[in-house]
Amino acid sequence: MGLFSRIKQLCFVTFRIKKYEFLSDCKRVFGKPNLFYPLLLKGNGKIHFGNNVQIGVVSSPYFFSGYTYLEARNENSEINIGNNVAINNAFSIVCFSKVTIKDNVLIGGNCTIIDNDGHDLNIDKRNEGNPDSFPVYIGENVFIGSNVSILKGVEIGDNSVIGNGSVVTKNIPKNVVAAGNPAKVIRNL
């Protein structure tokens, strides 16, 4: 690597990663992912990383902009990421209860997992901060394409594929390809 490449790496990658480590405030983090991209860890809950978790992809959109955002909001909130998980750029999880990502999962760029409504749907309670929340579970060997949103209460079965741009609102069985808004099974594997 030449001098100019090293300077670019230091200024546009290494410093950004260190900045987001400094800005992170989650105190209950277990395990250490391999960082190729900035990671911001927020909240009062627990965040667990398995072995060989990769955050960020160099040759992918959003590499020089944005960051990965993981928030285990409340004391009882928990994010569990298994072994050999590869997460592309601009990924986020907002967790009020529990989000589980099992082993050998691939997640595309600009994906979101949220286990809650964000705000109460009742207009009189919308600003109270305790929306409905239900756990999200992603099975082993799942491949999630880019620009996918996975919403509260969803379970995705082992070995399944979620197509680009999908909004997953209901459970997806194992060994299928699902796509669309809302995501539906389009074929078996």
N, CA and C of each residue as an Amber inpcrd file, in Angstrom:
protein
   567
   0.8530000  -1.1650000   0.0000000   0.0000000   0.0000000   0.0000000
   0.9040000   1.2340000   0.0000000   0.6740000   2.1480000  -0.9500000
   1.4810000   3.3480000  -1.0580000   1.1470000   4.3670000   0.0260000
   1.9610000   5.3850000   0.1050000   1.7850000   6.4260000   1.1240000
   0.4270000   7.1140000   0.9890000   0.0430000   7.4710000  -0.2240000
  -1.2430000   8.1390000  -0.4260000  -2.4070000   7.2420000   0.0030000
  -2.3250000   5.9660000  -0.3130000  -3.3800000   5.0170000   0.1030000
  -3.4540000   4.8970000   1.6210000  -2.3040000   4.8970000   2.2770000
  -2.2860000   4.8300000   3.7440000  -2.8890000   6.0760000   4.3720000
  -2.6110000   7.2280000   3.7940000  -3.1860000   8.4790000   4.3050000
  -4.7010000   8.4720000   4.1270000  -5.1900000   8.0310000   2.9670000
  -6.6370000   7.9270000   2.7430000  -7.2710000   6.9760000   3.7520000
  -6.6480000   5.8330000   3.9540000  -7.1610000   4.8410000   4.9120000
  -7.2430000   5.4430000   6.3110000  -6.2110000   6.1280000   6.7260000
  -6.1730000   6.7340000   8.0570000  -7.2450000   7.8120000   8.2070000
  -7.3420000   8.7130000   7.2430000  -8.2650000   9.8520000   7.3510000
  -9.7250000   9.4650000   7.1700000 -10.0040000   8.6000000   6.2040000
 -11.3830000   8.3420000   5.8350000 -11.9650000   7.0490000   6.3910000
 -11.1260000   6.2190000   7.0030000 -11.6260000   4.9710000   7.5770000
 -11.2480000   4.8780000   9.0560000  -9.9740000   4.8110000   9.3460000
  -9.5200000   4.5910000  10.7200000 -10.0270000   5.6660000  11.6750000
  -9.8920000   6.9460000  11.3170000 -10.3630000   8.0190000  12.1970000
 -11.8730000   7.9650000  12.3960000 -12.6210000   7.6400000  11.3340000
 -14.0810000   7.5400000  11.4570000 -14.4590000   6.3900000  12.3890000
 -13.7900000   5.2520000  12.2760000 -14.0690000   4.1190000  13.1600000
 -13.8050000   4.5190000  14.6080000 -12.6830000   5.1700000  14.8540000
 -12.3450000   5.6050000  16.2210000 -13.3530000   6.6330000  16.7440000
 -13.7970000   7.5360000  15.8840000 -14.7830000   8.5480000  16.2890000
 -16.0640000   7.8930000  16.7870000 -16.5790000   6.9080000  16.0670000
 -17.8250000   6.2600000  16.4710000 -17.6290000   5.3490000  17.6810000
 -16.4560000   4.7880000  17.8520000 -16.1550000   4.0660000  19.0940000
 -16.2340000   5.0290000  20.2780000 -15.6820000   6.2220000  20.1190000
 -15.7150000   7.2400000  21.1680000 -17.1460000   7.6910000  21.4640000
 -17.9840000   7.8190000  20.4530000 -19.3700000   8.2800000  20.6190000
 -20.3000000   7.1940000  21.1640000 -19.8890000   5.9400000  21.1130000
 -20.7330000   4.8390000  21.6030000 -20.8750000   4.9180000  23.1140000
 -22.1040000   4.6090000  23.6070000 -22.3360000   4.6790000  25.0550000
 -22.8890000   3.3900000  25.6540000 -23.0660000   2.3370000  24.8580000
 -23.5430000   1.0660000  25.4010000 -22.4130000   0.4380000  26.2150000
 -22.6770000   0.1830000  27.4810000 -21.6510000  -0.3300000  28.3970000
 -21.6140000  -1.8510000  28.4740000 -22.6610000  -2.5110000  27.9610000
 -22.7380000  -3.9710000  28.0800000 -22.5920000  -4.6160000  26.7030000
 -21.3640000  -4.5510000  26.1900000 -21.0330000  -5.1090000  24.8830000
 -20.1030000  -6.2890000  25.1070000 -20.4310000  -7.4210000  24.4700000
 -19.6670000  -8.6470000  24.6320000 -19.2050000  -9.1230000  23.2610000
 -17.9250000  -9.4300000  23.1370000 -17.3530000  -9.8150000  21.8630000
 -16.8780000  -8.5890000  21.1010000 -16.1000000  -8.8250000  20.0660000
 -15.5450000  -7.7190000  19.2940000 -15.6180000  -8.0530000  17.8110000
 -16.3900000  -7.2780000  17.0540000 -16.4710000  -7.5320000  15.6130000
 -15.2360000  -7.0090000  14.8850000 -15.0390000  -7.4930000  13.6680000
 -13.9960000  -6.9820000  12.7790000 -14.5620000  -5.7610000  12.0600000
 -14.0060000  -4.5940000  12.3290000 -14.5530000  -3.3510000  11.7990000
 -13.8070000  -2.8960000  10.5470000 -14.5720000  -2.7440000   9.4620000
 -14.0760000  -2.1290000   8.2370000 -14.8340000  -0.8360000   7.9870000
 -15.7170000  -0.4790000   8.9160000 -16.6920000   0.5860000   8.7430000
 -17.0830000   1.0510000  10.1440000 -17.4220000   2.3180000  10.3330000
 -17.7640000   2.8020000  11.6760000 -18.9770000   2.0830000  12.2750000
 -18.9260000   1.8910000  13.5920000 -19.9870000   1.2070000  14.3300000
 -20.3300000   2.0320000  15.5650000 -21.6100000   2.4200000  15.6900000
 -22.0880000   3.1680000  16.8480000 -22.9700000   2.2460000  17.6780000
 -22.5990000   2.0420000  18.9490000 -23.3240000   1.1610000  19.8640000
 -24.0000000   2.0250000  20.9280000 -25.3310000   1.9860000  20.9910000
 -26.0860000   2.8660000  21.8780000 -27.0140000   2.0500000  22.7770000
 -27.4200000   2.6680000  23.9000000 -28.4630000   2.1180000  24.7440000
 -27.9680000   1.5200000  26.0390000 -28.9490000   1.0930000  26.8600000
 -28.6850000   0.5300000  28.1850000 -28.7410000  -0.9920000  28.2150000
 -29.0240000  -1.6240000  27.0820000 -29.1480000  -3.0770000  27.0280000
 -27.8320000  -3.7700000  26.7390000 -27.9500000  -5.0280000  26.2520000
 -26.7780000  -5.8600000  25.9610000 -26.6430000  -6.0650000  24.4610000
 -25.4020000  -6.0340000  23.9970000 -25.0970000  -6.3440000  22.6060000
 -24.0110000  -7.4160000  22.6120000 -24.3230000  -8.5730000  21.9980000
 -23.3950000  -9.7080000  21.9520000 -22.9460000  -9.9350000  20.5070000
 -21.6330000 -10.0360000  20.3060000 -21.0700000 -10.3890000  19.0060000
 -20.4220000 -11.7550000  19.1170000 -20.7280000 -12.6410000  18.1660000
 -20.0610000 -13.9340000  18.1080000 -18.6760000 -13.7810000  17.4950000
 -18.0850000 -14.9110000  17.1510000 -16.7680000 -14.9220000  16.5150000
 -16.8860000 -14.5860000  15.0400000 -15.8930000 -13.8750000  14.5240000
 -15.7890000 -13.5770000  13.0990000 -17.0080000 -12.8110000  12.5630000
 -17.4250000 -11.7770000  13.2790000 -18.4840000 -10.8820000  12.7980000
 -17.8040000  -9.7340000  12.0670000 -18.2030000  -9.5150000  10.8180000
 -17.6250000  -8.4520000   9.9910000 -18.6300000  -7.3270000   9.8410000
 -18.2010000  -6.1020000  10.1680000 -19.0270000  -4.9150000   9.9780000
 -18.3930000  -4.0860000   8.8700000 -19.1000000  -3.9150000   7.7610000
 -18.6440000  -3.0760000   6.6710000 -17.9630000  -3.8230000   5.5530000
 -18.1230000  -3.2600000   4.3420000 -17.5160000  -3.8210000   3.1450000
 -16.8720000  -2.6730000   2.3730000 -15.5880000  -2.7990000   2.0570000
 -14.8430000  -1.7310000   1.4010000 -15.4040000  -1.4320000   0.0140000
 -15.6070000  -2.4430000  -0.7860000 -16.0640000  -2.2520000  -2.1670000
 -17.5820000  -2.2950000  -2.2380000 -18.2290000  -1.3320000  -1.5880000
 -19.6820000  -1.3140000  -1.5280000 -20.1580000   0.1160000  -1.2990000
 -21.3920000   0.4450000  -1.7110000 -21.9000000   1.7980000  -1.4690000
 -21.8870000   2.1610000   0.0150000 -21.8860000   3.4360000   0.2860000
 -21.9200000   4.0260000   1.6290000 -20.6170000   3.8380000   2.4030000
 -19.5540000   3.3230000   1.7750000 -18.3380000   3.0480000   2.5360000
 -17.7320000   4.3130000   3.1370000 -17.7480000   5.4140000   2.3970000
 -17.1490000   6.6460000   2.9000000 -18.1770000   7.5750000   3.5400000
 -19.4000000   7.1180000   3.6910000 -20.4300000   7.9230000   4.3580000
 -21.2490000   7.0000000   5.2520000 -21.7960000   7.5340000   6.3070000
 -22.6510000   6.7530000   7.1870000 -21.8930000   5.8760000   8.1540000
 -22.6490000   5.0370000   8.8420000 -22.1160000   4.1500000   9.8610000
 -23.1500000   3.0790000  10.1620000 -22.7260000   2.0260000  10.8580000
 -23.6360000   0.9960000  11.3450000 -24.1180000   1.4300000  12.7210000
 -25.4230000   1.2670000  12.9520000 -26.0410000   1.7410000  14.2030000
 -26.7410000   0.5720000  14.8870000 -26.2920000   0.2210000  16.1000000
 -26.9340000  -0.8200000  16.8960000 -27.3710000  -0.2080000  18.2200000
 -28.6680000  -0.2420000  18.4820000 -29.2030000   0.3290000  19.7140000
 -30.0130000  -0.7140000  20.4690000 -29.5370000  -1.0600000  21.6610000
 -30.2870000  -1.8880000  22.6100000 -30.8360000  -0.9070000  23.6490000
 -31.9980000  -0.3420000  23.3740000 -32.4710000   0.8650000  24.0510000
 -32.6070000   0.7480000  25.5650000 -33.3320000  -0.2630000  26.0450000
 -33.6610000  -0.3550000  27.4610000 -32.7580000  -1.3540000  28.1820000
 -32.8080000  -1.3650000  29.4940000 -31.9590000  -2.2550000  30.2840000
 -32.1710000  -3.7210000  29.9210000 -33.4030000  -4.1140000  29.5730000
 -33.6990000  -5.5070000  29.2240000 -33.5750000  -5.7950000  27.7290000
 -33.2090000  -4.8020000  26.9300000 -33.0520000  -4.9940000  25.4850000
 -31.7910000  -5.8080000  25.2120000 -31.8570000  -6.6520000  24.1570000
 -30.7150000  -7.5130000  23.8630000 -30.5930000  -7.7440000  22.3660000
 -29.3890000  -7.5190000  21.8500000 -29.0510000  -7.8230000  20.4610000
 -28.0080000  -8.9280000  20.4880000 -28.2970000 -10.0480000  19.8110000
 -27.3700000 -11.1860000  19.7360000 -27.0230000 -11.4450000  18.2790000
 -25.7490000 -11.3240000  17.9530000 -25.2710000 -11.5890000  16.5990000
 -24.3420000 -12.7860000  16.6740000 -24.6510000 -13.8270000  15.9010000
 -23.9250000 -15.0920000  15.9700000 -22.5550000 -15.0510000  15.3290000
 -22.0310000 -16.2310000  15.0560000 -20.7030000 -16.4070000  14.4680000
 -20.7520000 -16.2950000  12.9470000 -19.6600000 -15.8180000  12.3600000
 -19.5030000 -15.7630000  10.9040000 -20.6170000 -14.9690000  10.2220000
 -20.9520000 -13.8320000  10.7970000 -21.9770000 -12.9460000  10.2350000
 -21.2710000 -11.8080000   9.5120000 -21.7060000 -11.5220000   8.2800000
 -21.1460000 -10.4160000   7.4950000 -22.2350000  -9.3850000   7.2580000
 -21.9740000  -8.1520000   7.7060000 -22.9500000  -7.0650000   7.6260000
 -22.3750000  -5.9720000   6.7400000 -23.0970000  -5.6260000   5.6850000
 -22.6600000  -4.5930000   4.7570000 -22.8850000  -3.2070000   5.3730000
 -22.5780000  -2.1640000   4.6260000 -22.5940000  -0.7890000   5.1100000
 -24.0110000  -0.2580000   5.3310000 -24.1230000   0.7470000   6.2020000
 -25.3700000   1.4790000   6.4690000 -26.4600000   0.5810000   7.0580000
 -26.0960000  -0.3180000   7.9350000 -27.0240000  -1.2440000   8.5970000
 -27.4410000  -0.6690000   9.9380000 -28.6870000  -0.9330000  10.3610000
 -29.1090000  -0.4790000  11.6860000 -30.0720000  -1.4660000  12.3380000
 -29.9810000  -1.5130000  13.6760000 -30.9390000  -2.2370000  14.5120000
 -31.3650000  -1.2800000  15.6140000 -32.6920000  -1.1530000  15.7990000
 -33.2330000  -0.4600000  16.9730000 -34.0430000  -1.5040000  17.7310000
 -33.5520000  -1.8520000  18.9310000 -34.0880000  -2.9720000  19.6960000
 -34.6350000  -2.4960000  21.0390000 -35.9090000  -2.7700000  21.2850000
 -36.5180000  -2.5120000  22.5910000 -36.6280000  -3.8010000  23.3940000
 -36.7920000  -4.9510000  22.7210000 -36.8850000  -6.2350000  23.4250000
 -35.7000000  -7.1160000  23.0440000 -35.7670000  -7.8360000  21.8930000
 -34.6700000  -8.7390000  21.5380000 -34.5930000  -8.9290000  20.0250000
 -33.3650000  -8.8570000  19.5160000 -33.0830000  -9.1750000  18.1190000
 -31.9910000 -10.2320000  18.1140000 -32.2560000 -11.3580000  17.4390000
 -31.3020000 -12.4530000  17.3460000 -30.9600000 -12.6900000  15.8870000
 -29.6750000 -12.6910000  15.5780000 -29.1760000 -13.0470000  14.2530000
 -28.2640000 -14.2520000  14.4640000 -28.6390000 -15.3930000  13.9220000
 -27.8820000 -16.6260000  14.1420000 -26.6230000 -16.6620000  13.2580000
 -25.9540000 -17.8080000  13.2250000 -24.6710000 -17.9740000  12.5470000
 -24.7880000 -17.9340000  11.0230000 -23.6940000 -17.5140000  10.3830000
 -23.5140000 -17.5870000   8.9340000 -24.5460000 -16.7860000   8.1490000
 -24.9270000 -15.6220000   8.6710000 -25.8980000 -14.7520000   8.0100000
 -25.1510000 -13.6900000   7.2150000 -25.6640000 -13.3760000   6.0200000
 -25.1480000 -12.3000000   5.1750000 -26.2180000 -11.2170000   5.0940000
 -25.8340000  -9.9650000   5.3650000 -26.7880000  -8.8600000   5.3480000
 -26.2690000  -7.8010000   4.3800000 -27.1090000  -7.4250000   3.4150000
 -26.7450000  -6.4400000   2.4020000 -26.7140000  -5.0210000   2.9350000
 -26.3460000  -4.0990000   2.0620000 -26.2280000  -2.6990000   2.4340000
 -27.5640000  -2.0330000   2.6970000 -27.5400000  -1.0510000   3.5840000
 -28.6880000  -0.1940000   3.8710000 -29.9010000  -0.9690000   4.3730000
 -29.6890000  -1.9280000   5.2500000 -30.7810000  -2.7230000   5.8250000
 -31.1050000  -2.2380000   7.2320000 -32.3560000  -2.4760000   7.6450000
 -32.8340000  -2.0570000   8.9600000 -33.6070000  -3.1800000   9.6150000
 -33.3550000  -3.3880000  10.9150000 -34.1600000  -4.3030000  11.7280000
 -34.6850000  -3.4900000  12.8960000 -35.9940000  -3.5370000  13.0970000
 -36.6070000  -2.7980000  14.2020000 -37.6510000  -3.6910000  14.8510000
 -37.5190000  -3.9130000  16.1640000 -38.4320000  -4.8310000  16.8690000
 -39.5840000  -4.1010000  17.5650000 -39.8800000  -2.8800000  17.1240000
 -40.9030000  -2.0670000  17.7820000 -41.5530000  -1.1350000  16.7780000
 -42.5940000  -0.4450000  17.2260000 -43.2980000   0.5000000  16.3540000
 -42.6140000   1.8570000  16.2590000 -41.6020000   2.0980000  17.0570000
 -40.9360000   3.3990000  17.0680000 -41.6530000   4.3840000  17.9780000
 -42.9570000   4.4930000  17.8020000 -43.8180000   5.3090000  18.6530000
 -45.1410000   4.5860000  18.7740000 -45.8590000   4.8460000  19.8620000
 -47.1780000   4.2490000  20.0450000 -48.0830000   4.6770000  18.9000000
 -48.9170000   3.7710000  18.4220000 -49.8230000   4.1000000  17.3250000
 -51.0130000   4.9330000  17.7820000 -51.3500000   4.8590000  19.0760000
 -52.4190000   5.6750000  19.6410000 -51.9400000   7.1170000  19.7040000
 -52.6800000   8.0260000  19.0940000 -52.2540000   9.4230000  19.0010000
 -52.0490000  10.0700000  20.3650000 -52.8290000   9.6650000  21.3740000
 -52.6960000  10.2520000  22.7080000 -51.4610000   9.7590000  23.4490000
 -50.8600000   8.6490000  23.0020000 -49.6830000   8.0800000  23.6670000
 -48.4360000   8.1320000  22.7830000 -48.5340000   8.7870000  21.6550000
 -47.4720000   8.7380000  20.6510000 -46.1230000   9.2450000  21.1550000
 -46.0980000  10.1750000  22.0760000 -44.8340000  10.7360000  22.5620000
 -44.3830000  10.1690000  23.8990000 -45.0160000   9.0910000  24.3700000
 -44.6720000   8.5140000  25.6750000 -43.4130000   7.6550000  25.6560000
 -43.0130000   7.1370000  24.5120000 -41.7480000   6.4190000  24.4210000
 -41.7790000   4.9380000  24.7410000 -42.9510000   4.3090000  24.8730000
 -43.0230000   2.8690000  25.1440000 -43.8860000   2.1680000  24.0950000
 -43.4240000   2.1230000  22.8590000 -44.2210000   1.4770000  21.8120000
 -44.2200000  -0.0430000  21.9650000 -45.1830000  -0.6910000  21.3000000
 -45.2210000  -2.1560000  21.2880000 -43.9270000  -2.7010000  20.6850000
 -43.4390000  -3.7940000  21.2730000 -42.1990000  -4.4110000  20.8190000
 -42.3450000  -5.9250000  20.8740000 -41.8680000  -6.6050000  19.8260000
 -41.8640000  -8.0630000  19.7720000 -40.5430000  -8.5130000  19.1580000
 -39.9300000  -9.5700000  19.6920000 -38.5970000  -9.9970000  19.2340000
 -38.5330000 -10.3330000  17.7480000 -37.3450000 -10.1480000  17.1940000
 -37.0330000 -10.5100000  15.8110000 -35.9940000 -11.6250000  15.8600000
 -36.1980000 -12.6680000  15.0300000 -35.2890000 -13.8130000  14.9960000
 -34.9240000 -14.0970000  13.5400000 -33.6230000 -14.1340000  13.2550000
 -33.1290000 -14.4700000  11.9240000 -32.3160000 -15.7510000  12.0570000
 -32.7450000 -16.8020000  11.3610000 -32.1310000 -18.1200000  11.4750000
 -30.7630000 -18.2120000  10.8200000 -30.1810000 -19.3980000  10.8790000
 -28.8480000 -19.6500000  10.3370000 -28.8560000 -19.6330000   8.8160000
 -27.7250000 -19.2140000   8.2500000 -27.4740000 -19.2410000   6.8020000
 -28.4580000 -18.3950000   6.0030000 -29.0380000 -17.3740000   6.6090000
 -29.9730000 -16.4950000   5.9060000 -29.1750000 -15.4640000   5.1200000
 -29.6630000 -15.1340000   3.9290000 -29.0810000 -14.0840000   3.0900000
 -30.1260000 -12.9950000   2.9240000 -29.8050000 -11.7890000   3.4060000
 -30.7100000 -10.6490000   3.3250000 -30.1230000  -9.6790000   2.3140000
 -30.8630000  -9.3890000   1.2450000 -30.3840000  -8.4780000   0.2100000
 -30.3040000  -7.0450000   0.7070000 -29.9520000  -6.1330000  -0.1790000
 -29.8080000  -4.7230000   0.1750000 -31.1630000  -4.0340000   0.3150000
 -31.1820000  -2.9610000   1.1030000 -32.3680000  -2.1170000   1.2730000
 -33.5740000  -2.8750000   1.8160000 -33.3480000  -3.8030000   2.7190000
 -34.4180000  -4.6000000   3.3250000 -34.7540000  -4.0410000   4.6970000
 -36.0490000  -3.9820000   5.0110000 -36.5220000  -3.6180000   6.3510000
 -37.2050000  -4.8250000   6.9650000 -36.8040000  -5.1740000   8.1840000
 -37.4060000  -6.2910000   8.9120000 -38.0730000  -5.7060000  10.1460000
 -39.3790000  -5.9480000  10.2810000 -40.1630000  -5.3080000  11.3330000
 -40.4250000  -6.2340000  12.5070000 -41.0050000  -5.6840000  13.5540000
 -41.1940000  -6.3620000  14.8410000 -41.9110000  -7.6990000  14.6970000
 -41.5010000  -8.6410000  15.5450000 -42.1690000  -9.9290000  15.6470000
 -41.8690000 -10.9150000  14.5410000 -40.9730000 -10.5950000  13.6220000
 -40.7010000 -11.4430000  12.4610000 -39.6830000 -12.5230000  12.8130000
 -39.9330000 -13.7340000  12.3020000 -38.9590000 -14.8150000  12.3410000
 -38.6550000 -15.2260000  10.9030000 -37.3690000 -15.2990000  10.5700000
 -36.9430000 -15.7410000   9.2480000 -36.2450000 -17.0840000   9.4310000
 -36.7640000 -18.1130000   8.7560000 -36.2590000 -19.4700000   8.9200000
 -34.8850000 -19.6820000   8.3110000 -34.2130000 -20.7360000   8.7730000
 -32.8740000 -21.0930000   8.3110000 -32.8140000 -21.1820000   6.7900000
 -31.6900000 -20.7510000   6.2280000 -31.3380000 -20.9120000   4.8200000
 -32.1520000 -20.0580000   3.8530000 -33.0250000 -19.2040000   4.3310000
 -33.8770000 -18.4190000   3.4420000 -33.1530000 -17.1990000   2.8930000
 -33.6930000 -16.6650000   1.7920000 -33.1580000 -15.4910000   1.1180000
 -34.2520000 -14.4360000   1.0830000 -33.8880000 -13.1950000   1.4480000
 -34.8240000 -12.0780000   1.3740000 -34.3350000 -11.1520000   0.2690000
 -35.1870000 -10.9300000  -0.7440000 -34.8050000 -10.1480000  -1.9130000
 -34.6220000  -8.6700000  -1.6210000 -33.8260000  -8.0130000  -2.4710000
 -33.5460000  -6.5810000  -2.3380000 -34.8280000  -5.7680000  -2.2280000
 -34.8070000  -4.7670000  -1.3620000 -35.9110000  -3.8280000  -1.2500000
 -37.1410000  -4.3570000  -0.5420000 -37.0710000  -5.5170000   0.0500000
 -38.2370000  -6.1180000   0.6950000 -38.5300000  -5.4750000   2.0410000
 -39.8110000  -5.4900000   2.4160000 -40.2510000  -5.0940000   3.7450000
 -40.8720000  -6.3400000   4.3660000 -40.1920000  -6.9030000   5.3690000
 -40.6170000  -8.1700000   5.9610000 -41.4950000  -7.8560000   7.1740000
 -42.7860000  -8.1600000   7.0470000 -43.7600000  -7.8550000   8.0990000
 -44.3030000  -9.1010000   8.7730000 -44.1110000 -10.2640000   8.1450000
 -44.6240000 -11.5440000   8.6640000 -43.5080000 -12.5730000   8.6230000
 -43.6930000 -13.6750000   9.3530000 -42.7020000 -14.7450000   9.3990000
 -42.4430000 -15.3230000   8.0110000 -41.1810000 -15.7000000   7.7910000
 -40.7560000 -16.3430000   6.5460000 -40.2420000 -17.7310000   6.9210000
 -40.7780000 -18.7980000   6.2940000 -40.3180000 -20.1510000   6.6570000
 -38.8880000 -20.4030000   6.1920000 -38.3470000 -21.5430000   6.5920000
 -36.9870000 -21.8980000   6.1830000 -36.9700000 -22.3570000   4.7290000
 -35.7970000 -22.2260000   4.1170000 -35.5300000 -22.7480000   2.7710000
 -36.4190000 -22.1570000   1.6810000 -36.6370000 -20.8390000   1.7320000
 -37.4340000 -20.1760000   0.6860000 -36.7570000 -18.8840000   0.2560000
 -37.2180000 -18.3540000  -0.8800000 -36.8750000 -17.0070000  -1.3070000
 -38.1330000 -16.1770000  -1.1240000 -38.0030000 -15.0410000  -0.4390000
 -39.1310000 -14.1300000  -0.2200000 -38.7190000 -12.7510000  -0.7010000
 -39.6880000 -12.0080000  -1.2580000 -39.3910000 -10.6630000  -1.7350000
 -40.6800000  -9.8720000  -1.8180000 -40.5410000  -8.5470000  -1.8760000
 -41.6680000  -7.6560000  -2.0850000 -41.9840000  -6.7950000  -0.8810000
 -43.0350000  -5.9880000  -1.0490000 -43.5160000  -5.1140000   0.0100000
 -45.0290000  -5.2360000   0.0860000 -45.5290000  -6.0000000   1.0620000
 -44.8070000  -6.7840000   2.0570000 -44.2000000  -8.0470000   1.4370000
 -43.1340000  -8.5500000   2.0620000 -42.4310000  -9.7200000   1.5390000
 -43.3310000 -10.9430000   1.5650000 -43.3040000 -11.6900000   0.4620000
 -44.0440000 -12.9520000   0.3380000 -43.0990000 -13.9950000  -0.2500000
 -43.3660000 -15.2530000   0.0700000 -42.5740000 -16.3580000  -0.4810000
 -42.8190000 -16.4140000  -1.9750000 -41.7180000 -16.4080000  -2.7570000
 -41.8810000 -16.4920000  -4.2130000 -41.4040000 -17.8250000  -4.7740000
 -40.5810000 -18.5460000  -3.9910000 -40.2170000 -19.9050000  -4.4120000
 -39.4840000 -20.6230000  -3.2910000 -39.4250000 -21.9450000  -3.4010000
 -38.6720000 -22.7670000  -2.4590000 -37.2460000 -22.9100000  -2.9310000
 -36.3600000 -23.1770000  -1.9750000 -34.9550000 -23.4380000  -2.3300000
 -34.7140000 -24.9390000  -2.3900000
